[in-house]
Amino acid sequence: IKDIFRVIASGESTEKDDEQLVDLVKEEIVRTAQSIKTPTGSIEAAARRAKILVTELTAAYTSIIYKSKTTELAKTNFGRFQRTVQNIVEFIKRGQFVV
């Protein structure tokens, strides 16, 4: 996950990297939820982990948005950021990580 964050922040990422990142974040959230044996604890741990990962994602995209050489590129990067976060949020809202 951290490697993809670095690629995003460098400006060398593609939408395929975004998709891979979403998949890895989902896997990490599921692993975190499964590591806790109580339903409430599982949900809370997964939510905390998701919050941390989205914060790191935000930092990576903020970096590349500010480094964008044109307004159009900044808008494109911002749109990718929005879609990536939305995919993670939708996954959390569906609760598919709860065992």
N, C-alpha and C positions, 0 to 999 in steps of 0.2 A: 504494500500500500504506500509506504513512504517513498519508494522508488517512483511510483506513478505521480505522487505529489511533486516530486522534484522535476519530473519531465514536464508536468503542467506548468510549474513555475518558470521553467526555462523557456517556454514558448514553443517547444518542439512537439507538443502533443497533438493528437487527432481525436476525432469523435470515438474512434475505436478504443483509445485509451480511456475515455470517459466511461464507455460501456464496461470495460474490464475493471475499472475502479469501482463502479457500482456493484458488480458481481463480487469483488473481493470484500467490499464493505458489508454486503449482505451476509457473506460467509462469516465474517468476523462477528457480526451481531448475533448470528445463530450460535456460533461457538461460545460467545460470552453468555448468552441466555442459557445454554445447555450446561454450563459449568456451575450454575446455581441450582440447587435442588428444590427450592420452593417457588411456586408460581409468581408470587409478588416480588420476591428477590430477583427472580429471573428477568421479569419485565423491567425492574428498576436498573439492574446491571446493564441490560441491553440498551436501555435509554441513555444511560450515562456514557456508554461506549460510543453510541451513535452521535451523541452531542460532541464528544471529543473529536471524532473523525470528521464531522461536518465543520467543526471549527478549523481543523487542519486543511480541509478542502477549501474553505473560504479564504484562508491565508494564501494558499497556492494560486487560486484564481485572482485574488486581489492583486497579487504581484504581477501576473501576466496582463491583467486589464490595464494597470497603470503603465506597463511597459509597451503597450500597443502603440504602434507608430501612426495609426490612423484611427479616426473615429469609427469607421466601419469595422475595423478589426476589433476594436474595443467592444463594440456592440455584439459582434459574433462571439467573442470570448465570454461576454456577460450572458448571452443566450445559452451557451454551453453550460456555464455554471448553474444557471437556473434549472435547466433540464436535469442535470446531474443531481442536484439537491432534491428536486421534485421526485425523481425516481427513488431516492433513498427514503424520503418522507412517506411516500405512498407505501413502500414496503413495510415501514414501521407501523403505519396506520392499519394495514391489513392484519398485523399481528402474526404473520407466518413464522416468526422466529420462536414463538412460545411452544414449549413441549408439553 
